[in-house]
Amino acid sequence: MQTNQLFLIFCSVLLLLGLAAFFVGRSKATRVRAAGTAMYAQPDQYAWFAVVATAGPAILVSALGAFVMLLLGTEIPTFSLLLVSLVVAVVGFALGMTMIRSNFHARRAIERVIRWVLAGAATISILTTLGILISIVGEALNFFQMHSFWDFITGTTWAPGNSFLMAAGRGDGASGGAEFGSIPLFAGTFMITAIAMAVAVPVGLLSAIYMGEYAPDRIRSIAKPMLEVLAGIPTVVYGFFAAITVAPFIVQVTDAIGLDASFNNALAPGIVMGIMIIPFISSLSDDVINAVPDSMRQGSLALGMTKGETIRDVVVPAALPGIISASLLGMSRALGETMIVVMAAGMRPNLTVNPLEEMTTVTVRIVAAMTGDLEFESAETLSAFALGLVLFVVTLSLNLVSVIMIRRFREKYRVNNL
């Protein structure tokens, strides 16, 4: 019998056991209560405890078995693992029925289970981040054994050159004129991200202020959903728009004023990327602005401040931590964007401060390295992990800086309001 069929049978049997535990547990709790015995919880709460006692241990056993197989590389027969899980479910069903009595706090037990589940979810997210970091670091170290870390972070030329010779067995990782200087890639990444943020932050914040403070409910109910539609457009569509419409328009405008611009330039994807992340900043900033208590607005107006002064000196400062978080989310979205850059800015690493020239980003080079025909152990392929590691450190640093800024601003805001 195939694994999918076994898993389907396991889920069906576990579902039936859970349903049986719910109805049998509720029936037993109802009978005990009908006999005149005071109970610490409602019958439904005892029923849900019976479900948790039945399904919870079984799911935990099967998950631990899968984790052991993944971590240690051992092979556990699927039939045996699922059978043991069902046996555990039956035992849990029996124990759950015995716990349904008048002196048992079923509600507290369920709350403890929920607390552990939430803690487990938080732990999984943390462990996932650590797992991603460990996997990147391992392969990045292999790359840095072939090429100098200092040359990687300070080099101004990204030219893998003949690094494929190593994959073909005709050279080592450092031969063939290969250069892996990452500064042009990060310069392009920051250039395009800065252009995107220069477009998205003013437009997004001003639109959020309008919808939160000035727009009537009728206009707000229409404008906000239409603005959020931009977040659902596929990035490849934005790439087409940048390459076919925005880039040629930029070339025409620059030609008219006597400047030279490439059809693959950094300005076009930056502008389009800014349009793409406007909904993230606008929607989140609007929610934060609406969360500012009306008493603060009314107190400001009562002191003689105008509506504009109230927004500038009261509402926006109170909502600034959330606005910074929304801007950081948009920046992270821009740093990780690939398709728009590929279609509108090209793939040539170019260290320049001119946004009208062709540039590329870190994520584009990562995709190019991981989708090529080279072997996994080649220097060019492993360079993707080095780039990913540095990009991870950069984004982590931005997050830490933003957290420090938000914390300091909150402390200053509280002191000023005392």
NORRA-V586460 format. One record per residue. SS is DSSP state (A for helix, B for strand, O for the rest). NEAR is the number of other C-alpha atoms within 10 Angstrom. D_CENTER is the distance of its C-alpha to the mean C-alpha in Angstrom with 2 decimals. Layout:
ss: (SS	SS)
near: (NEAR	NEAR)
d_center: (D_CENTER	D_CENTER)
//
This chain:
ss: (O	O	A	A	A	A	A	A	A	A	A	A	A	A	A	A	A	A	A	A	A	A	A	A	A	A	A	A	A	A	A	A	A	A	O	O	O	O	O	O	O	O	A	A	A	A	A	A	A	A	A	A	A	A	A	A	A	A	A	A	A	A	A	A	A	A	A	A	A	A	A	A	O	O	O	O	O	A	A	A	A	A	A	A	A	A	A	A	A	A	A	A	A	A	A	A	A	A	O	O	O	O	O	O	O	A	A	A	A	A	A	A	A	A	A	A	A	A	A	A	A	A	A	A	A	A	A	A	A	A	A	A	A	A	A	A	A	A	A	A	A	A	A	A	A	A	O	O	A	A	A	A	A	A	O	O	O	B	B	O	O	O	O	A	A	A	A	O	O	O	O	O	O	O	O	O	O	O	B	B	O	O	A	A	A	A	A	A	A	A	A	A	A	A	A	A	A	A	A	A	A	A	A	A	A	A	A	A	A	A	A	A	A	A	O	O	A	A	A	A	A	A	A	A	A	A	A	A	A	A	A	A	O	O	A	A	A	A	A	A	A	A	A	A	A	A	A	A	A	A	A	A	A	A	A	A	O	O	O	O	O	O	O	O	O	A	A	A	A	A	A	A	A	A	A	A	A	A	A	A	A	A	A	A	A	A	A	A	A	A	A	O	O	A	A	A	A	A	A	A	A	A	O	O	O	O	A	A	A	A	A	A	A	A	A	A	A	A	A	A	A	A	A	A	A	A	A	A	A	A	A	A	A	A	A	O	O	O	A	A	A	A	A	A	O	O	O	O	O	O	O	O	O	O	O	O	O	O	O	O	O	A	A	A	A	A	A	A	A	A	O	O	O	O	O	O	O	O	A	A	A	A	A	A	A	A	A	A	A	A	A	A	A	A	A	A	A	A	A	A	A	A	A	A	A	A	A	A	A	A	A	A	A	A	A	A	A	O)
near: (6	8	11	10	10	15	14	11	13	17	15	12	14	20	15	12	18	24	17	17	28	24	17	18	27	23	16	17	23	16	13	17	17	10	8	8	12	12	17	16	18	15	23	18	21	32	28	22	28	32	26	22	26	30	22	18	18	25	18	13	18	18	14	13	20	16	12	14	13	11	9	8	9	11	11	12	11	17	15	10	17	21	16	15	24	24	12	21	26	21	15	22	24	15	14	21	23	11	17	22	19	15	12	14	18	25	17	14	15	18	12	12	16	12	12	12	12	12	11	12	12	12	12	12	11	11	12	12	11	12	12	11	15	13	12	20	17	13	19	21	17	17	23	17	12	16	18	14	17	10	16	20	16	13	16	19	19	20	16	20	14	18	24	23	18	20	20	12	8	11	14	17	22	19	16	16	12	19	21	25	22	25	21	24	26	23	21	26	25	17	21	29	27	18	21	27	25	14	20	28	24	14	18	28	24	15	24	26	20	14	23	19	16	13	15	11	11	8	11	15	12	10	14	17	12	12	16	17	11	16	15	9	11	11	17	14	12	22	24	15	18	26	25	14	12	20	26	17	15	19	19	16	14	15	12	10	8	9	11	15	22	17	22	26	25	30	27	31	32	29	22	25	29	27	20	25	27	26	28	23	28	28	21	20	29	26	16	21	25	17	13	16	11	11	9	14	16	13	13	19	14	10	8	10	15	12	15	11	13	19	18	12	13	16	24	19	18	22	18	17	21	20	26	18	18	25	25	19	17	24	24	16	16	23	23	16	20	21	20	24	30	23	19	29	31	21	19	19	24	20	20	14	12	14	19	22	19	23	30	29	31	28	23	22	24	20	15	15	21	17	10	11	11	18	15	14	15	21	28	30	27	23	28	23	23	25	22	19	21	18	18	14	13	14	16	12	12	15	16	12	12	17	15	12	14	18	13	13	16	16	12	11	13	11	9	8	7	5)
d_center: (38.10	34.68	31.54	30.03	33.26	33.37	29.87	30.85	34.03	32.28	29.93	32.98	35.15	32.54	32.08	35.87	36.19	33.63	35.55	38.78	37.58	36.57	39.87	42.11	40.54	40.87	44.41	45.39	43.99	45.79	49.03	48.84	48.23	51.00	53.39	53.17	51.02	48.60	45.02	42.05	39.60	39.70	40.40	36.98	35.35	37.59	36.67	32.92	33.70	35.67	32.75	30.45	33.28	33.71	30.29	28.31	30.28	30.44	26.70	26.35	29.08	27.68	24.16	25.88	28.04	25.23	23.49	26.87	27.41	24.10	24.56	28.31	28.83	31.57	32.56	33.12	34.87	32.71	35.74	36.57	33.08	32.86	36.48	35.98	33.04	35.33	38.09	35.84	34.97	38.72	39.42	36.71	38.29	41.67	40.50	38.66	41.90	43.89	41.57	42.34	45.08	46.06	45.16	41.60	38.72	36.44	34.23	33.61	32.91	30.28	28.63	28.61	27.00	24.27	23.75	23.51	21.09	18.71	19.27	18.68	15.29	14.32	16.06	14.35	10.85	12.74	14.74	12.01	10.77	14.49	15.21	12.96	14.63	18.00	17.88	17.15	19.77	22.37	22.49	22.20	25.24	27.09	26.59	27.80	30.87	31.76	31.00	31.22	28.12	29.97	30.77	27.19	25.84	29.02	30.19	30.51	30.99	28.60	31.06	30.61	34.17	35.91	33.41	33.82	37.21	35.74	34.23	37.70	39.41	41.31	39.79	37.50	34.05	35.58	38.21	38.51	37.57	33.83	32.02	28.39	28.09	24.48	25.41	25.84	22.36	20.72	23.28	22.29	18.57	19.42	22.12	20.14	17.28	20.14	21.78	18.76	18.31	22.10	21.97	19.00	19.60	23.30	23.12	20.18	21.69	25.18	24.35	22.67	25.86	28.03	26.48	26.36	29.77	31.98	31.14	33.22	31.62	32.79	31.20	27.95	27.73	28.07	26.26	22.91	22.35	23.58	21.21	18.17	19.47	18.31	14.64	15.79	17.76	16.81	16.22	19.38	21.34	20.26	21.37	24.69	25.14	24.59	26.88	29.57	29.84	28.34	29.36	32.97	33.26	32.33	34.91	37.53	36.98	37.13	40.22	41.86	41.56	42.55	39.28	38.07	34.61	33.21	31.87	28.87	27.88	24.91	25.76	25.19	21.58	20.87	22.47	20.89	17.37	18.27	19.47	16.29	14.17	17.10	16.05	12.82	15.12	18.10	16.93	15.22	18.22	20.60	19.47	19.84	23.20	24.44	23.72	26.22	29.46	32.24	34.69	33.38	34.04	37.41	38.44	37.69	39.67	42.45	42.83	43.56	40.33	39.54	36.48	35.07	35.80	34.22	30.94	31.13	32.35	31.08	28.24	26.03	26.59	25.81	22.53	21.64	19.15	17.04	17.71	16.59	13.24	12.95	14.18	11.79	8.81	11.11	12.00	8.69	8.73	12.32	12.14	10.32	12.61	15.38	17.51	18.86	19.90	21.59	23.56	24.56	24.61	25.71	25.12	27.75	26.84	28.84	29.16	30.27	29.85	31.00	28.23	30.79	30.73	28.67	25.61	22.61	19.27	17.83	15.49	18.61	20.68	18.29	18.55	22.27	22.84	21.19	22.89	26.32	29.45	29.58	29.63	26.64	28.67	29.54	28.69	26.89	24.55	23.90	23.26	19.86	18.84	20.47	18.63	15.26	16.45	17.61	14.50	12.57	15.41	15.38	11.85	12.65	15.93	14.65	12.69	15.97	18.10	16.40	16.77	20.37	21.08	19.96	22.02	25.00	25.00	24.97	27.84	29.72	29.26	30.59	33.51	34.45	34.49	36.73)
//
